[in-house]
Amino acid sequence: MKKHYFLIIISLLISLFIYLFYRTEKTVVNEILIYMISFNSFSAIRACITTAFPLNEHIIYSLPEALWVFCITLTSKFLFIRIARREFSLLFAPLLFAIGLELFQLLHLTNGRFDFWDIGLSILFWGIANYFIKSPFRRQNLLPPFSTKSLICILSYLIVYLAHVWK
């Protein structure tokens, strides 16, 4: 179980690092950091990091979403939602969510740029999380009874808001 949480935390920290120092300062997470340390301090730190560690464009723009899909797959693959007497597995929810966001970008219903790389890497990382990493948890209903695992799963989906870009 510790390995499971370690993978989630490391993946989210890598995504956060990329968002903070390589993506636009207009994301919610960057706005929060700028508010805490000032724009000048943020710009100086960012310049040092991007100069010392230049990253490929695909890493900057596609890897964070793929890592996020990896994390939410790990947090939701053992969960289901029961509606009436039917159970719906949340295993495919990360893929539906990621591909749905890309389609919204394609249709200009949300900020961002549609990218096949995002979809491809999301599918790859979903597959890794689903097929190569065993879940240490028993199948469980997401809502009743509400648990720490349910909360972690829901927060994993809500973390996407931190990557939202203000216009």
N, C-alpha and C positions, 0 to 999 in steps of 0.2 A: 504494500500500500504506500510506503514511503517513496518508492521509486516512481509510482504513479503521480503523486503530488509533486515530486521533484521535477519530472518531465514537464508538467503543466507550468510550474513556476518559472523554470528556465526558458521555456518557449515564450511565455508572456513577457519576461524581462528582455529577451532579444527583440521582440516586437516593439516594446516600449522604447528601447534604445534607438531603434531605427526611426520610429515616429518622432522622438524628441530631437534627434540630431540630423536627420536627413530629409524629413518631410517638411511641408509648409508649417510656418509658425501659427497658422490660422486653425490648426486642429485644437480641439477642446483641451487635450492633455498639454499641449504646448502653451496655450493661453493660461492654463493654471500655473505652469512652471514660471512663465514670464511674470505673472502677477506676484509670485512668491519671491523671485530673485531679481527682477528688473529685466527689461529688454536688452540693455547693454551687456549685462552679465551673461545672459542667455546667448547672445550673439558671439561673445568672446569664447565661451565654452564650446559652442557649436563649431566655430571656425577652427579651433584647435583639434577637435575630434575629427571633423571631416577631412582636414589636411593630413592628419596622422593615419587615418583609416579610411581611404577612399573605397566606396562600394559600387558595385555594378548596378545599373538601373533596374534590372529584374529583381535583384535582392532588395533594393529600396522600395519598389512599388508592388511587388507580388509576394515576397516572402512573409511579411507581417500577416496578411490575410490567410495564407496557407498555415502558418503557425497557430493562428487563432482557430481555424477549422480543426487542426490537430487537437488543440486544447478542449474545444467544446465537444469534439467527438469522444474524447476520453471522459469528460464529465457527464455526457448524456447517453452513451451507448448502453448502459445497463438500466436506463430509466424508460418508463412508458407512461402514457396518459390513458386512463380508463374513461370512456364515454359510453354511458349506458352499460351494456355488458361486453363492449368491444375494447380491446387493448390496442393502442397504437404505439409502436416502438419509436423512441426518439433518435434511433441510430442514424436515420437519414436526414434529420432536421438540420444538422450543420451544412450538409451539401445543398439542401433546398434554400437555406438562408443565404449562403454565399453566392449561389447561382442567381437567386432572386435579386440580391443586391446588384450584381453585375447587369442583370436585365434592366433593373430600374435605372442604372447609369446609362445603358444603351438608349433607353427611351427618354432620357433627360428628366426623369422624375425625382432624381436625387443628385447631389453633387458627386463628382468623380468622373472617371473615364473608363468606359468598357474596355476590358482587356482579356483576350483569350488565355494569356499566361496566368492571370489570376485564377481562372476557372481550372486550368490544367494543374497548377500547383495545389489548388484546394482539393481536387480529386485525389491527387497523389498523396497528400498528407492525411486526408480522410482514410485512404486505404491503409496507410502505415499504422494509423491509430486503431483502425478497426481490426485488421488482420494480423498485425505483428505484436501488438501490446495487449496482453490479457487484462481484463478488468478484475480487480480484487474484490469487487462488490457483487452482491446478489441483486437480481432483478428487483426493481422497486418502482412503485407508483410515484410520479413526480410530486403530486400534491398530497393526498391523504395517505399516510401521515407525512406531514411536512417535516423534513429533516435537514441536517447540515449539508448533506450531499445534494438535496434539492436546491438549497440556497446557493451552493457553489455553482451548480449548473445554471441557474437563472442569472447569477452575477456574471458568469462567463459569456452569456448572450448580451447582457447589458453593457459589457465593457466595450462593445463596438461603438457606443456613443462617444467614447474618448477619442476615437479616430475621426469623428465628424468634423468637417471643415466648415467654418463660418465664412460667409461671403461678405 
